[in-house]
């Protein structure tokens, strides 16, 4: 069986290095120059650098080594394998990547840094890899205490973010918290893709064949389901189609031109795999 691109070793390593470099850039160019710690091991490294002058890449390496040991003792070996490469590569890339302030406005730096960081982390999730650090404790909490990893990771990030108050002041805490929101939003769209679709479901008492013919003429893929009315118990047909965003408005108008009383349900679809829309 032919391997997909994401399953080839060279593609894995290419994405891994690029993703980790994006994280290193977000830290060295945006967060560290203004002493903003937006959670994670990199956030702890920024705080220790600002307070005691400890090298950030060294701090991240030591934290990652501790997390690898914890994963080896408390988690399965597959998890250790998934985090070990990133745990060593990230501090290396942070060390060799220059660190300088490239944006004067602190708020803009936080926004851009959060977006760059989110793209890097989302790319790691895509290939089932990790940068190590504070992603390990949530896995342990889930295994032994059945705590939702998303909740525990957020709690850890917020704890790290809270220490901004003692290092850089209350303003830094609020900007770091805002950065977490930016990262969460960008990750959501990066993981699912930006090319969202609409799924529409159409029922018509008398005009469904005409609506189907119209969709066929526009090259829209569709599926027809046999359904039954909840109150009438009458057998009906329901037409489902997935369309591009730009086709949504014109298609609704075309359906209503055929049958003004057509019943239409529309919902957002974040990603479509296979069929007309490819991967």
N, C-alpha and C positions, 0 to 999 in steps of 0.2 A: 504494500500500500504506500502510495506517495505521501511523504510528509508535508504538512502545511508549513508555511514560512515561519510561523511562530514556534514551530517545534525544532527548527534547525539550530545547532549549537552556535554558529556564527551570528545569527540574528539575535539569539538570547544575549550573547555577550555584548553585541553592539547596543542593544536597547538598555542593558544593565549599565554600561559605562555612561551612555548619554543621560540616562535618568539620574544617576548618582552625581554626574557633573552639574546637572541643573540644580540639584539640591545644594551642592557646594557653592554654586554661583549665587543662589538665593541667600545663603548665609554670608558669604564673603563680600558681596557687593551691595546687599540691601539691609540685612538685619544687623550684622556685627558692627558696621560703621556707625550706626545710631544706637547701639546697645539695646536692641529690642530682642527679647527672647520669647518666641512664639511656640513654646512647648518642645518636647522631645529632648533627645540627647544633645542635639545641636543647640537648643535653647539653654540647657545647663552649661554647655561649653561657653556660650556667649556671656552668661552671668559670671562664671568663674574668671574669664578673661578680663571682664570689666572690673571685677572686684580685686582679684589677686594677680592679674597678668599672666595666668596660666595659658599656655598655647592651646588654642581651640581644637586643633586636630588631635593633639595628644589626649585631651579630655574625652573626645568622642571615641578614640581608640580604646581607652581604658574602660569606659562604660560599655562599649560593645563586647570587649573581652569578658567582662563580668556577665553580660547577658548571654553570650555563647555558653559560658560555663553553666549558668542557670538552666538554659534550654537543654543542654546535654544531660544534666542531672534530673530534670523534671518533665521534659517533653520527649517526643519521639525523635529518632535520628533524621527522619525526612525534614522535620522542621529546622533542625540544626543545619542541614545542608542548604535549605532555602535562605537562611540568614547569614551564613558564614562568609560568602563572597562579598556581599554588600557591606558587611561589618568591617572588613579590612580595606575595601576599595574606597569607601566614603572618606575616612580620615586621610587616606593618601591623596585623594583628589582635593580635599580641603587644604592640604598642605602645599600642593603644587599650584593651586589656583590663586592668582593674586587677590589681595583684599584691599579694596579702596571704595570710597564713597563716590558713586556716579550720579546720584540724584540728590539735589540739595533739599528738596521738600521732604520732610520725614514721613508725612502721611502718604504721599505718592510712592515713596520707597517701600513702605509697608504693603501697599496694594500690589505693586509690581512683584515684590519679593514673595508675597503669599501666592500669587498666580503662578510664578515660576516654580516655587516649591510644590504646589499642587500638581502641576504637569509632571514633574519628576516622580512624585509618589504614585500617581495614577499609572504611569508607565511601568513602574515596578510591580504594581498589582496585576497589570496586564500579563506579565510573564511569570507571575507567581514567585516573585523575589521580594527581598526586603533589605532595608538598610540597617536592620538590627535595632539596637538601642531600646527605646521605650515601647517598641512594638511587641517585645517579648513578654513583659509582665501581664498584659491582657490575655495572652494565650494561656499562661499559667493559671490566672484567675478563672478563666473559662473551664479549664480541665478539672480543677480541684474544688472550685466554689460555685461553678455554673453561673458566673457573672457575664453579662453581655460584653464582648470585647470592645464594641463601639463606646459603651458607657465608661468602661474602665480606662480606655485610651484617652477619652475626653477629660476624665477626672485627672489623669496624670498630666496632660497638657495644660489644664487649667491651674494645677498646682505649680508647675514650672512658671507659667505666665504670672501667677500671683507674686512670685519673688521679684518681678520687675519693680514692684513698689519700693522695695528696700535697696535696690541697686540704682535705678534710674528715675524713680518717682512714679506718682500716680498716673501721669500722662502716658508714660511708657506702658503701664499695665493695660490701659484702655486701648492703646494702639495695637498691642500684642493680641488682645482679645478680638479686636476687629480683624486682625490678620487671620486668626483662626476661622472666622466666618468667611472671609474671602477664599481661603484655602478650601474650605468645605464646599462652597458653591462651585468653584472652578473644577475641583475633583469630580463632582457630580456630573458636570457636562463633559469633562474630558473622558471619563470612563465610558459613558454612554454614547459619546459622539455628538457633534453639533448638528448633524443632518437629521433632525427629527422628522417624523412622519405623522400623518393623521390616519386613524382607522375610523371609517364610517360604516354604520350599519343602517340599511334602508329597508323599510317595508312600505308597500303600496297595495291598496285594495285591487286596483284594476290596471295599473300602468307599469308593473314591474318588468314585463318583457321589453317595453320601450326604453326603460331606464337601463336595463342590461345591454341593449343594443347600443345605446349612447356611450356607455362605458367601454364596450368593445371597440367602438370607432375611435375612442381617445387612447386606446392601448393601455387601459388601466386593468391590472390583474384583479380578479375578484373570485369570491367563493359564495355559493348559495346553500343555505341551510334550510332544512325543513323544520318549522317550529309550530307551536300550537298556542293560541291565544289563552291568556290566563283566566279571563272571564268568560269568553265565548266558547272556548275549547275548540275553535275552528282551526283546521290545518291551514298554515300559511307558509310563505317562503320569505326568508330574510337574506338580503344581499349584503355581503361584507367586502369592502375594498380598502387597500392601503395606498395612500396617495402622498405625493410631495406637498410641502407647505404651500408652494406657489399655485398648486392646482386646486387647493381647498375651496377658496371663494368661488371661482368660476364653476366648479363642479356642483356646489350647492345651488347656485343660480340655475344651472342646466337641469338639475333634478326637479326644482320647483317649477320650471317652465313646462316640464312634462306633466307633473302632478303636484299642484299647489298644496294638496293635503297629505303628501308623503311624510311618513314618520321617520325621522333621521336622528341617530345617536352618533356623536363624534367624540373621539378621545385621542389623547396624545400617545404616540408610540416613540420611545426613545431610540430604538434600534431595530432594524429588520435584517435578518440573516437569511441568505439563500433566496431562491426564486428570482423575481424580476430585479430586485435591488442588490443582488450579489452578496458579498460577505457581510 
